[in-house]
Amino acid sequence: MLKTTKNSLKENGYDLSEEAKNATLFTTGNGYMGVRGSLEEFGSTKIQGAFIRGYIDEIIEIVEPFCDNIYMKKYYIDEEKLKHFETQLSCVNLPDFLLVRFKIGDKIFYPWEGEILSWERILDTTRARLVRRVKWKDEEGNITEFTFERFASYSDKHKYFLRAVARPVGHTAPISVISGIDTAVRTNGQKILRNFRRKKDEKSVEVSFVSGRKYGFIGKIIVNSAFYADGKRCVSRSGESEDLIYNECIFPGASEYEVEKEICLYTQRDVDISEEKFEGYFGEEFSFETEYKKHCRAYGEILKRFDLKIDGDEKSEGLVRFANYHTIISANDMDSVHGISAKGLTGEKYNQFVWWDADIYQMPIFIHVYPEEAKNLLMYRYRMLPDARKNAAEEGMRGARYAFVCSVDGREHVWIYARHPFLQIHINSDVGYGIVNYYENTGDFDFLENFGMEMLFEIGRYWIDRVSYRYGRYEILNVTGTDEHHPYVDNDAYTNYETAFVLKKISDYAEKYSFEKAKKNTGITPEELDKIKEIAQKLYLPCENNGLIPQFDGYFCLSRGLEVEGNGSGTNFQMKQAGLYHKSQIIKQPDVMLLFSYLDVTIDGADYSANWDYYEKMCESSSSLTFPVHAICSARAGRPLSFLNYLEDCAEIDIRDLHRCAHQGVHSGCLAGAWYAVFRGVFGITVNSEGIFVSPKPQPFWNKTSLNFVYKGIRISAELTKTEFVLRSEKKNDIPIYFDGKRFSLGGKLKLSLLS
């Protein structure tokens, strides 16, 4: 029923059982808001969802049952903390402002009643618009065609627009429609909005409310509705019931009936608009078509940055564009108050928390394509720095320890009854790597000087206290890597290699520049800087003589396969139930291969091919973040079929619902990795302060591939065929390009032959 095209996701036919998942996929948004793609006539159900980035408040936590075994209790669950774990922060589900209900005679249009004669729902990824066309026969035999169109405006991010049209087919039954707001919403099954105030007149309805019980941010929604019969404006009246407030129009006889909605959102946490400005936001008249044209122009300017073309493989091109669409609508370059969550603004799963995904998986595409948003993600981390300092102090450490999971503050916010998140201190180096990655690609020294180095100094100071010295080297003991199947390990490879890289960059930057502001704000001493340099040089970076990197100390001594009693080879569920992961080499996601694919770190003595062959077999891919890594590795290893399969898994993870949780929101980090898999894997582009390094791997199924990226403020287009690699820059700057061991200069255009 679902099909991707070059520029769209299409649904043909209606299946109510699939609606929760499809509502996720068909989300419209603009970075400020995300509105799930569920149906206008629904009203407030658990499928509906409208969220504003960073609009967070407290809920009563509903704790899912955990496996009752010694392993889980030892490594994961702190039962004493669990007893007192009652509340949690969550994104706030807004009142449903989509509400449009047509009444044909005395029958309200619902797709599960009557008979659906035809159904088409289309997400246009080139215009960020959702369209639904339905032909419906009611129980009386009346046939009516409906068209619904809607978009979150990119020309004014506080506004959302909707148009609904009904056309009778061969009948004259009277038609009426209501357009308004449904306040019967739930957040994680709980009604947390309170203090509702309603206003209405013949043209508009307004609802103001307070979120939750902790922050109590005011929110306000105003809906203007305009009704037309055969293009002529009709008179409407207002009404309300227990949960609904609306405008209603009883149409005169006509061949076409239309309602247009202008929706405006405001919350007290908004940084770009005041309540006073909001009050005068609406004009007397509005036009859906006019607003749509303005939206298309604004969205088009952003879209062309992300656009990727694949000649010879329309399916892959469409999938990457679908993935890019969800990446684009998660970004808001006007707001650094909150970061990008693992679900974007498409669902309630993970409560709109910010994970390490943001720094490692989502950051790269923005750094290379949309650096303004990348900077905002880092400014969010800077806002969290005071809390990161508190986190470190509570551990008895100096410096800053970023929370594994952040929200509107930088304290630990998820699974506070669990043990392992507090051990995933790779987050500190993830944040540090994000800062370095941004600076090396953009050359934004102003950011580094005023914000970035302060964070880096505090991150480095934390590692001074956190590392251990033994055997003539520094080690990082008692951690959990990104592979949560193996908590409480020593010298996790990903953590150690990344940390050494970040500490070296801190030392290099400090030796090259003075950074007086950062030194003053942190009080860092020359002795501490010397210590950071020493740790960077002497931190243990595990690698065997055969070129394999052990994921952690003792990893290769574990069993390569485990039997679960009565069930043969262990599955994810069986292994977890039996508490056996810690005895096995089976990993959740590819920690070691992440070093080769996403991070530009030095790995002396490691054999790429040997590690790839080994770890691909050990990875069970129970994390969505596996797929972009494996796609890059497959491309680099010259395995085009594997690359295509992993790329499809990456972009289609929610379309095919590979992890059975798409109804809760998209996997934003995984989707952001689709573009990056082409950029890093196929084009073979890596970037640092020295220049652009290219090692292209043309795919036999692709005739020509092209994309755009930004290097130090200069926009560059890249084009790859089976025989040549062409780079063009918008300026004739001398940009160093390194290819096949040689240095070239990009001064407008550079053509590299791939023929030996």
Secondary structure, DSSP 8 states (H G I E B T S, - for coil): -EEE-SSEEEEES--GGGHHHHHHHT-EE-SSEEE----TTT-S-TT--EEETT-EEEEE--------SHHHHHHTB-HHHHHT--EEEEE----B---EEEEETTEE--TTSSEEEEEEEEEETTTTEEEEEEEEE-TT--EEEEEEEEEE-SSSTTEEEEEEEEEEES----EEEEEEEE----BTTB--EEEEEEEE-SSEEEEEEEETTTT--EEEEEEEEEEEETTEE---EEEE-SSEEEEEEE--S-S-EEEEEEEEEEETT-SS--HHHHHT---S---HHHHHHHHHHHHHHHHHHH-EEEET-HHHHHHHHHHHHHHHTT--TT--SS---TTTTS-SGGGG-B-THIIIIIHHHHHHH-HHHHHHHHHHHHHTHHHHHHHHHHTT-SS----SSBSSSSS--S-TTBSGGGG-THHHHHHHHHHHHHHHHH--HHHIIIIIHHHHHHHHHHHHHH-EEETTEEE--SB--S-TTS-SBSS-HHHHHHHHHHHHHHHHHHHH---HHHHHHH---HHHHHHHHHHHHHB-----TTS---SSTTGGGSBSS-EETTTEE--HHHHHHHT-GGGB--BSS-HHHHHHHT-----TT--HHHHHHHHHHHB---STTHHHHHHHHHHHTT-HHHHHHHHHHHHHTTTTTTTS-GGG---HHHHHHHHHIIIIIIS-EEEETTEEEE-----TT-SEEEEEEEETTEEEEEEEESSEEEEEESS---EEEEETTEEEEESSEEEEE---
